[in-house]
Amino acid sequence: MAPVKVFGPARSTNVARVLVCLEEVGAEYEVVNINLQAKEHKGPEHLARNPFGQIPAFQDGDVVLFESRAICKYVLRKYKSAEADLLREGNLREAAMVDVWTEVEAHQYNPALSPVVYECLIAPAMRGVPTNQKVVDESLGKLRKVLEVYEARLATSKYLAGDFLSFADLNHFPHTFYFMVTPHAPLLDSYPHVKAWWERLMARPSMKKLGATMAAAAGANKP
């Protein structure tokens, strides 16, 4: 069986979201780099894969997908096994909790955390723009409120959807990884259950492997 293809640089947060799912299920895959600086993502070849000219795109034979979270669900359904049942769709209650915390990541957690990553890492390195501390401070204020909810949740369960790893947890990996490279990483010290959850995630082979690539990018100030 030919490996699936993921189009976009592995250091990209949205690409990394797909890759961590592929790693968790043990699927063979090929990363096809897209040169963003050369605007390859806006060229006709990539637009045929993703009409919005964004990354990632995904190809599995004649199946072509875009939007990282949708790609992840495809991957987790196709390669589901007893060892890797990360959507829990055989259990209505568990699947609902996976969906809830997946939505929380998209609509609460990520909007609060990602501006810190952008202002501290991306804007200075890739845009040549100094960090906007006002944006950082406002975002950290929002993030603290979100983390209070996470702390309460993780005080009662090992992972977000329950006492099992799921897509809801994996979904947090890319942006949180880069956040932990910023000067504001010690914020997690105030939320011990959140910090313990993150450390459990980062102990996984999938995240260690991808984290090495992302750390190199962050070290070069190019997340």
C-alpha positions in Angstrom: 0.0 0.0 0.0 1.4 3.4 -1.0 2.0 5.8 1.8 -0.4 8.7 2.2 0.9 12.2 1.4 0.8 15.2 3.6 1.5 18.5 1.8 3.1 21.3 3.8 6.2 21.8 6.0 6.3 19.5 9.0 7.1 22.5 11.3 3.7 24.0 10.6 1.2 23.6 13.4 -1.6 22.4 11.2 0.6 19.9 9.4 2.0 18.7 12.7 -1.5 18.0 13.9 -2.0 15.6 11.0 1.4 14.0 11.5 1.0 13.3 15.2 -2.2 11.3 14.3 -0.4 9.4 11.6 2.3 8.6 14.0 -0.1 7.4 16.7 -1.8 5.0 14.4 1.4 3.8 12.8 0.5 4.7 9.2 3.1 5.1 6.5 3.2 8.7 5.2 5.2 11.0 3.1 5.6 14.7 3.8 5.7 16.8 0.6 7.2 20.1 1.5 5.4 23.2 0.2 7.6 26.3 0.0 5.5 29.0 1.6 8.0 31.8 1.0 7.9 31.0 -2.7 4.1 31.0 -2.4 3.8 27.4 -3.7 0.6 27.1 -1.7 -1.0 29.7 -3.9 0.0 28.0 -7.2 -2.4 26.0 -9.3 -1.1 22.6 -8.3 -1.7 23.1 -4.7 -4.9 25.0 -5.2 -6.2 21.8 -6.9 -5.7 20.1 -3.5 -6.8 23.0 -1.2 -8.8 25.7 -3.0 -8.2 28.1 -0.2 -4.4 28.0 -0.8 -3.6 26.9 2.7 -1.8 24.0 4.3 -2.0 21.1 4.8 -3.5 19.1 2.0 -3.7 15.3 2.1 -3.8 12.6 -0.5 -4.7 8.9 0.0 -5.0 7.5 -3.5 -7.9 9.3 -5.1 -9.0 10.8 -1.8 -7.8 14.4 -1.5 -8.6 16.4 1.7 -7.9 19.7 3.3 -8.6 21.2 6.8 -6.3 19.6 9.4 -8.9 18.4 11.9 -11.0 16.8 9.1 -7.9 15.1 7.8 -7.1 13.8 11.3 -10.5 12.3 11.7 -10.1 10.5 8.3 -6.8 9.1 9.4 -8.1 8.0 12.8 -11.1 6.3 11.3 -9.1 4.5 8.6 -6.4 3.2 10.8 -8.5 2.6 13.9 -7.4 -0.4 15.9 -7.8 -1.8 19.4 -4.6 -0.1 20.3 -5.4 3.2 18.5 -9.1 4.0 19.0 -8.7 7.7 19.3 -12.2 8.9 18.3 -14.0 6.3 20.5 -16.9 6.2 18.0 -18.1 2.8 19.3 -19.1 4.4 22.6 -21.6 7.3 22.3 -20.7 8.9 25.6 -16.9 8.7 25.1 -17.2 9.9 21.5 -19.3 12.9 22.7 -16.6 13.9 25.2 -13.9 13.6 22.5 -16.0 16.0 20.4 -16.6 18.4 23.2 -12.9 18.8 24.0 -11.9 18.9 20.4 -14.3 21.9 20.0 -12.9 23.5 23.2 -9.4 23.3 21.7 -10.6 25.0 18.5 -12.8 27.7 20.0 -11.4 28.4 23.4 -7.8 27.1 23.9 -6.3 27.8 20.5 -7.6 31.4 20.1 -6.1 32.3 23.5 -2.8 30.5 23.1 -1.9 30.9 19.4 -1.5 34.7 19.5 1.3 34.3 22.1 3.0 31.9 19.8 2.6 34.2 16.8 3.8 37.3 18.7 6.7 35.7 20.5 8.0 33.4 17.7 6.5 34.0 14.3 6.2 37.7 14.0 9.8 38.6 15.0 11.4 35.8 12.9 9.3 35.5 9.8 7.8 39.0 9.6 10.6 41.1 11.1 8.0 42.6 13.4 8.7 43.2 17.1 6.5 41.4 19.6 3.3 43.2 20.4 3.3 42.9 24.2 -0.2 44.2 24.6 -1.5 41.4 22.4 0.6 38.9 24.4 -0.7 40.2 27.8 -4.4 40.2 26.7 -4.0 36.6 25.3 -2.3 35.4 28.5 -5.2 36.8 30.5 -7.7 34.8 28.3 -5.5 31.7 28.5 -5.4 31.7 32.3 -9.2 31.6 32.3 -9.2 28.7 29.9 -6.5 26.8 31.8 -8.6 27.1 35.0 -11.2 25.1 33.2 -8.6 22.6 32.0 -7.2 22.3 35.5 -10.6 21.4 37.0 -11.2 18.9 34.2 -7.8 17.2 34.5 -8.1 17.0 38.2 -10.8 14.4 37.7 -9.6 12.5 34.6 -6.2 11.6 33.2 -6.9 13.0 29.7 -9.4 15.5 28.5 -12.2 13.1 27.3 -11.7 10.7 30.1 -9.1 8.2 31.4 -8.0 7.4 27.8 -5.9 9.2 25.2 -8.0 10.6 22.3 -7.9 13.0 19.4 -9.0 15.7 21.8 -5.5 15.5 23.5 -3.5 15.1 20.3 -5.2 18.2 18.9 -3.4 20.3 21.5 0.1 19.2 20.6 1.3 21.6 17.9 0.5 25.0 19.4 1.2 23.9 22.9 4.6 22.7 21.9 5.5 26.0 20.4 4.0 27.9 23.4 6.4 25.9 25.6 9.3 27.4 23.6 8.2 31.0 24.4 9.2 32.9 27.6 5.7 32.2 28.9 6.0 28.5 29.3 6.3 28.8 33.1 2.6 29.7 33.1 1.8 26.0 33.2 3.5 25.7 36.6 0.4 27.3 38.1 -1.8 24.5 36.8 -0.2 21.3 38.0 -2.8 18.9 36.5 -2.5 20.6 33.1 1.3 20.4 33.4 1.2 16.7 34.3 -1.1 16.1 31.3 1.2 17.9 29.0 4.2 15.9 30.3 2.3 12.7 29.7 1.7 13.7 26.1 5.3 14.8 25.5 6.5 11.4 26.8 4.8 9.7 23.8 7.1 8.5 21.0 5.0 10.3 18.4 5.4 13.7 20.1 9.1 13.1 20.8 9.7 12.4 17.2 7.8 15.4 15.8 8.9 17.6 18.6 12.5 17.2 17.5 11.7 18.6 14.1 9.6 21.4 15.6 12.2 22.2 18.2 14.8 22.7 15.4 12.5 25.1 13.7 11.8 27.0 16.9 15.5 27.0 17.6 16.0 28.7 14.3 13.2 31.1 15.2 11.1 29.8 12.4 8.1 27.9 13.7 
